[in-house]
Amino acid sequence: MSADTDDARAQLIDLASQFYDQFQLGEIPHMEVPTRSKTNIELDEEANVWVYGDRTSKRSANSVRGARKLLKAVYTIEFLSNQLEQDRSSTLRELYYLSESWDNKEAHFNDQDESNQLIEDLEIVSEVTREDFHMRPEESGATIMGPLHLREQTRRGDREIHCQEDVGEGGYQIPNNPDTIEFLESDAEFVLCVETGGMRDRLVENGFDDDYGALVVHLKGQPARATRRITKRLHDELDLPVTVFTDADPWSYRIFGSVAYGSIKSAHLSEYLATPQAEFIGIQPADIVEYDLPTDPLTDSDINALENELTDPRFQTDYWEEQIELQLEIDKKAEQQALAARGLDFVTDEYLPTRLEEMGIC
């Protein structure tokens, strides 16, 4: 879906022109976008990722509320078009505040959720990503540590970075648009996406990236789009297996789902962001039982989330049904750091090597 600046601007202007064409034809201006719900995602069997189905929602000026939405869309299109023409960029947060300076008060956003959703709508209907609109989220802080040499494009020119030798203990920070990165050389054997900072730091301190040729990608919770994009590129371009290491709870399983199959919110970008070959390395509910890990009881919201995942298309496999049903049966959840109950080196000396061997990766 990547587009150059001129193409992105042309797509935006074409979208605005459609509203004027509708006026000229005597039609009520409108814009249709896919309905963003779990019931409207379906498997793209060729790409093996989850995408939006045929159900749509209409943004129409046939009501005051609908007219306001289209007015905001037009103002946003104008802003983005000017931004691209000037080769500038801005953050999603800045867009929300910038709307306060627009001359029509009806075009001001009520909150950032509204402006974020509009950018997503424009992505879908224009088939151009927000990165190509030069829109940035706030820094996610996600990082990579491991045997990877790359070249990064910056406003001050290109620079080459080795993601072990040229970075501190924090690793290489993933840029907003990973498509500006060129992979030069890698001695990596696989990618290990890690949910929490504490576990990421444990792996680096124990030298897991060196010992096993791992590219340790810190997801920082629910991964940002840039994190998912670079993970997909590492798999597709360097032919690296991708594994996902999270807590053993329903919210963490959704982190895996977004890496592997895409999220409901960004299903229009699943082929660009998702890595369907990614595998869940743990912590599994079965591990809670096998290693007798310290746990917390499931809350009502945990139970509801697990039951919902049993009907979520992303988790309708024998493996996930078995693990989720086991977790509901034992009524327990566990954090990654619970492995420390068996010693600080247990995760790197025993747990991960055992799981990697079972998965045929190491």
Residue pairs with C-beta under 8 A, 6 or more apart in sequence:
1 127
1 128
1 129
1 132
1 269
1 272
2 129
2 131
2 132
2 179
2 272
3 11
3 128
3 129
3 132
4 132
5 84
5 87
5 132
5 134
7 128
7 132
8 84
8 126
8 128
8 132
8 133
9 80
9 81
9 84
9 85
11 126
11 127
11 128
12 77
12 80
12 81
12 84
12 122
12 126
12 128
12 133
13 77
13 81
14 126
15 31
15 77
15 122
15 125
15 126
16 74
16 77
16 78
16 81
19 29
19 31
19 70
19 74
22 28
22 29
22 30
23 29
28 60
28 61
28 62
29 60
29 61
29 70
30 58
30 59
30 60
30 61
30 62
30 66
30 70
31 58
31 59
31 60
31 70
31 73
31 121
31 125
32 56
32 57
32 58
32 59
32 125
33 56
33 57
33 59
33 121
33 124
33 125
34 40
34 52
34 53
34 55
34 56
34 57
34 124
34 267
34 268
35 52
35 55
35 56
35 57
36 52
36 264
36 265
36 267
37 55
37 264
38 264
38 312
38 313
39 55
40 52
40 53
40 54
40 55
41 50
41 51
41 52
41 53
41 264
41 267
41 313
42 50
42 51
42 52
42 53
42 313
43 49
43 50
43 51
43 313
44 50
44 51
44 270
44 271
47 270
47 271
47 276
48 276
49 261
49 262
49 270
49 271
49 274
49 276
50 261
50 262
50 267
50 270
50 274
50 313
50 314
51 262
51 267
51 268
51 270
51 271
52 267
52 268
58 66
59 66
59 69
59 70
59 73
59 121
60 66
60 70
61 67
61 70
68 106
68 107
69 118
71 104
71 106
71 107
72 99
72 106
72 107
72 109
72 114
72 118
73 118
73 121
73 122
74 107
75 99
75 102
75 104
75 107
76 95
76 99
76 115
76 118
76 119
76 122
77 122
79 95
79 98
80 122
80 133
80 134
80 135
83 89
83 90
83 133
83 134
84 133
84 134
87 134
88 134
89 134
89 135
89 136
90 98
90 134
90 135
90 136
91 135
91 136
91 137
91 138
92 112
92 115
92 116
92 119
92 130
92 135
92 136
92 137
92 138
93 112
93 138
95 109
95 115
95 119
95 135
96 109
96 111
96 112
96 114
96 115
99 107
99 108
99 109
99 115
100 108
102 108
109 115
109 118
119 130
119 133
119 135
120 130
120 265
120 266
120 268
122 128
122 130
122 133
123 129
123 130
123 133
123 268
123 269
124 268
129 269
129 272
131 176
131 177
131 179
131 225
136 176
137 176
137 224
137 225
139 173
139 176
140 174
140 220
140 223
140 224
140 226
140 227
141 173
141 220
142 173
142 174
142 217
142 218
142 219
142 220
142 223
142 224
142 226
142 227
143 170
143 171
143 172
143 173
143 174
143 200
143 217
143 218
144 163
144 171
144 172
144 174
144 215
144 216
144 217
144 218
144 230
145 163
145 164
145 167
145 171
145 172
145 200
145 204
145 209
145 215
145 216
145 218
146 163
146 164
146 188
146 209
146 213
146 214
146 215
146 216
147 163
147 164
147 186
147 187
147 188
147 209
147 210
147 213
147 215
148 162
148 163
148 164
148 172
148 183
148 185
148 186
148 188
148 215
148 234
149 160
149 161
149 162
149 163
149 183
149 184
149 185
149 186
150 160
150 161
150 163
150 172
150 181
150 182
150 183
150 184
151 158
151 159
151 160
151 161
151 181
151 182
151 184
152 158
152 159
152 160
152 161
152 175
152 180
152 181
152 182
153 180
153 181
160 184
161 167
161 172
163 171
163 172
163 215
164 209
164 210
166 172
169 201
169 204
171 204
171 216
171 218
174 217
174 224
174 226
174 227
174 230
175 181
175 226
176 226
177 226
178 226
178 229
178 230
178 233
179 229
179 233
181 230
181 233
183 233
183 234
183 237
183 238
186 215
186 238
186 240
187 213
188 213
188 214
188 215
188 234
188 238
188 240
189 212
189 213
189 214
189 240
189 241
189 361
189 362
190 212
190 213
190 214
190 215
190 240
190 241
190 242
190 243
190 356
190 361
190 362
191 214
191 215
191 217
191 231
191 234
191 235
191 240
191 241
191 242
191 243
192 203
192 208
192 214
192 215
192 216
192 217
192 243
192 245
192 281
192 352
193 217
193 219
193 223
193 227
193 231
193 242
193 243
193 244
193 245
193 259
193 278
194 200
194 203
194 216
194 217
194 218
194 219
194 245
194 246
194 336
195 219
195 221
195 245
195 246
195 247
195 252
195 255
195 336
196 221
196 246
196 247
196 335
196 336
196 337
197 218
197 220
198 336
198 337
199 245
199 336
199 337
199 347
200 216
200 218
202 337
202 340
202 344
202 347
202 348
203 209
203 214
203 216
203 347
203 348
204 216
206 344
206 345
206 347
206 348
207 348
208 214
208 216
208 348
208 352
209 215
209 216
211 348
212 352
212 353
212 356
212 362
215 234
215 240
217 227
217 230
217 231
219 227
219 244
219 246
219 255
219 259
220 227
221 255
222 254
222 255
222 258
223 231
223 255
223 258
223 259
225 266
225 269
225 273
228 258
228 259
228 273
228 274
228 275
229 272
229 273
231 242
231 259
231 275
231 278
232 272
232 273
232 274
232 275
234 240
234 242
235 241
235 242
235 275
235 277
235 278
236 275
241 277
241 279
241 359
241 361
242 259
242 275
242 277
242 278
242 279
243 278
243 279
243 280
243 281
243 356
243 359
243 361
244 255
244 256
244 259
244 260
244 278
244 279
244 280
244 281
245 281
245 282
245 283
245 336
245 352
246 252
246 253
246 255
246 256
246 280
246 282
246 283
246 336
247 283
247 333
247 334
247 335
247 336
248 282
248 283
248 284
248 285
248 287
248 288
248 327
248 333
248 334
248 335
249 302
249 333
249 334
250 302
250 305
250 306
250 308
250 309
250 324
251 305
253 280
253 309
253 315
253 320
253 324
254 263
254 305
254 309
256 278
256 280
257 263
257 312
257 314
257 315
258 274
259 274
259 275
259 278
260 274
260 275
260 276
260 277
260 278
260 280
260 314
261 270
261 274
261 276
261 314
262 269
262 270
262 273
262 274
266 273
279 359
281 352
281 355
281 356
281 359
282 351
282 355
283 293
283 334
283 335
283 336
283 338
283 339
284 323
285 323
285 324
285 326
285 327
285 330
285 332
286 323
286 326
287 293
287 334
287 351
288 295
288 327
288 330
288 332
288 333
288 334
289 326
289 330
291 339
291 342
291 351
293 334
293 338
293 339
293 341
294 334
294 338
294 341
295 332
295 333
295 334
295 338
296 332
296 333
296 334
297 331
297 332
297 333
298 306
298 327
298 328
298 331
298 332
298 333
302 333
303 328
306 324
306 327
306 328
307 328
309 315
309 320
309 324
310 316
310 321
310 324
310 325
315 321
315 324
327 333
336 347
339 346
339 347
339 351
340 346
340 347
342 350
353 362
356 362
